[in-house]
Amino acid sequence: MNTDLQYEKIILSSKEIFLNKASDYGTAWRVLRTISIVDQIFIKAQRIRTIQQKGEQKIADGIASEFKGIINYAAIGLMQYSLTDDDPEEIPIEQVARLFDANIQAAKKLMLDKNHDYGEAWRSMSQESFVDLILMKLQRIRQILVNDGKTILSEGIDANYLDIINYAVFALILLNENSL
């Protein structure tokens, strides 16, 4: 179990989907406000939770594809967080790829630092916990928005997106390990 390689494999698969959609749709996501990105991640996490609770699904896309969507929407959230209204709405695919990579590298660095301190405790967690933690992070972002983006002691919106990416990657790593 090499977390670094597993992480990279998950990200590579997610990035391929992200860039293919960017080729199809351009950067239409530039019109999304933070709350809309949060809602998109919420829909995906809630679907995973419903499938977990019901033990069945009726739509073909499985849990793994929803976690990849969560990674990609959280990356969009981080990109939007760093871009301004003065930045162009349509961004060249090469620049989008660089922005994606930079934000994922920030998430990976955070993961490596936390793994150092926590000893990869996430490997003993349940799939349900990852979904619940993602939903909690979304609630935190919603509250930060209610507070006009200000926090007193807590991390900001960007830190919550980074954690969401890592929880989704962890869930996918464990899904892959359990399917072997």
C-alpha positions in Angstrom: 0.0 0.0 0.0 1.8 3.1 -1.3 -0.4 6.0 -0.5 1.5 8.4 -2.8 1.1 6.1 -5.8 -2.6 5.4 -5.0 -3.3 9.1 -4.6 -1.6 9.9 -7.9 -3.6 7.2 -9.7 -6.9 8.5 -8.3 -6.0 12.1 -9.3 -4.9 11.1 -12.8 -8.2 9.5 -13.4 -10.1 12.5 -12.0 -8.0 14.9 -13.9 -8.6 13.1 -17.2 -12.4 13.4 -16.7 -12.0 17.0 -15.7 -9.9 18.0 -18.7 -12.2 16.0 -21.1 -15.2 17.9 -19.8 -13.3 21.1 -20.1 -12.6 20.3 -23.7 -16.3 19.6 -24.3 -17.7 22.5 -22.3 -14.9 25.0 -21.9 -14.8 26.7 -18.5 -18.5 27.1 -18.2 -18.0 26.5 -14.4 -16.6 30.0 -14.2 -20.2 31.3 -13.8 -20.7 29.3 -10.6 -20.6 31.0 -7.3 -19.3 29.3 -4.2 -22.7 28.3 -3.0 -23.4 26.6 -6.3 -20.2 24.6 -6.2 -21.0 23.6 -2.6 -24.5 22.5 -3.8 -23.0 20.4 -6.7 -20.7 18.6 -4.2 -23.6 18.2 -1.8 -25.7 16.5 -4.5 -22.9 14.0 -5.2 -22.2 13.3 -1.5 -25.9 13.0 -0.8 -26.3 10.5 -3.6 -23.5 8.4 -2.2 -25.1 8.5 1.2 -28.5 7.5 -0.2 -26.9 4.6 -2.1 -25.1 3.5 1.1 -28.3 3.6 3.1 -30.5 1.9 0.5 -27.9 -0.6 -0.6 -28.9 -0.1 -4.2 -28.9 2.4 -7.0 -31.0 3.1 -10.1 -28.7 5.4 -12.0 -25.7 3.7 -13.7 -22.9 6.0 -12.4 -21.5 4.4 -9.3 -20.1 5.7 -6.1 -16.6 5.9 -7.5 -17.7 8.3 -10.2 -19.5 10.4 -7.7 -16.3 10.7 -5.5 -14.3 11.7 -8.6 -17.0 14.3 -9.3 -16.5 15.6 -5.7 -12.7 15.9 -6.3 -13.3 17.8 -9.5 -15.9 20.2 -8.1 -13.7 20.9 -5.1 -10.8 21.6 -7.4 -13.2 24.0 -9.3 -14.0 25.6 -5.9 -10.4 26.2 -5.2 -9.8 27.6 -8.7 -12.8 29.9 -8.4 -11.5 30.9 -4.9 -8.2 32.1 -6.4 -9.6 33.7 -9.6 -11.3 37.1 -9.6 -14.2 38.5 -11.6 -11.6 40.3 -13.7 -10.2 37.0 -14.9 -11.6 35.8 -18.2 -14.6 33.5 -18.1 -13.1 31.2 -20.7 -9.7 29.9 -19.7 -7.4 28.0 -22.1 -7.2 24.2 -21.3 -3.5 24.4 -20.6 -4.0 27.0 -18.0 -6.9 25.1 -16.5 -4.7 22.0 -16.3 -2.0 24.0 -14.5 -4.6 25.4 -12.0 -5.9 22.0 -11.4 -2.5 20.6 -10.7 -1.5 23.4 -8.4 -4.6 23.0 -6.3 -4.3 19.2 -6.2 -0.7 19.5 -5.1 -1.8 21.7 -2.2 -4.3 19.1 -1.2 -1.7 16.3 -1.5 0.8 18.3 0.6 -1.8 18.7 3.3 -2.6 14.9 3.1 1.1 14.0 3.4 1.5 16.4 6.4 -1.6 15.0 8.1 -0.6 11.4 7.3 2.7 12.1 9.0 0.9 13.3 12.2 -2.0 10.9 12.2 -0.3 7.8 10.8 -2.8 7.2 8.0 -5.7 6.7 10.5 -8.1 7.2 7.5 -7.3 3.6 6.4 -9.4 2.4 9.3 -12.3 4.6 8.5 -15.6 3.6 6.9 -16.9 4.9 3.6 -19.9 6.3 5.5 -17.5 8.5 7.5 -15.9 10.0 4.5 -19.3 11.0 3.1 -20.4 12.4 6.5 -17.1 14.4 6.8 -17.6 15.8 3.3 -21.2 16.8 4.1 -19.9 18.5 7.4 -17.2 20.4 5.4 -19.9 21.7 3.1 -22.0 22.8 6.0 -19.0 24.7 7.3 -18.5 26.4 4.0 -22.2 27.4 4.0 -21.7 28.9 7.4 -18.6 30.8 6.4 -20.6 32.2 3.5 -23.3 33.3 5.9 -20.5 35.0 7.9 -19.5 36.9 4.7 -16.4 34.7 4.4 -15.0 35.6 7.8 -13.9 33.2 10.5 -12.7 33.9 14.0 -10.6 30.9 14.7 -11.5 28.3 12.0 -10.0 27.5 8.7 -11.4 29.2 5.6 -13.3 28.0 2.6 -10.1 26.9 0.8 -9.0 24.6 3.6 -12.4 22.9 3.6 -12.2 22.2 -0.2 -8.7 20.7 0.4 -10.1 18.4 3.0 -13.0 17.4 0.8 -10.5 16.4 -2.0 -8.5 14.3 0.4 -11.6 12.6 1.9 -12.8 11.7 -1.6 -9.4 10.4 -2.6 -9.2 8.3 0.6 -12.6 6.8 -0.1 -11.6 5.9 -3.6 -8.3 4.4 -2.5 -10.2 2.2 0.0 -12.8 1.3 -2.6 -10.1 0.2 -5.0 -8.4 -1.9 -2.3 -11.6 -3.6 -1.4 -12.4 -4.5 -5.0 -9.1 -6.3 -5.5 
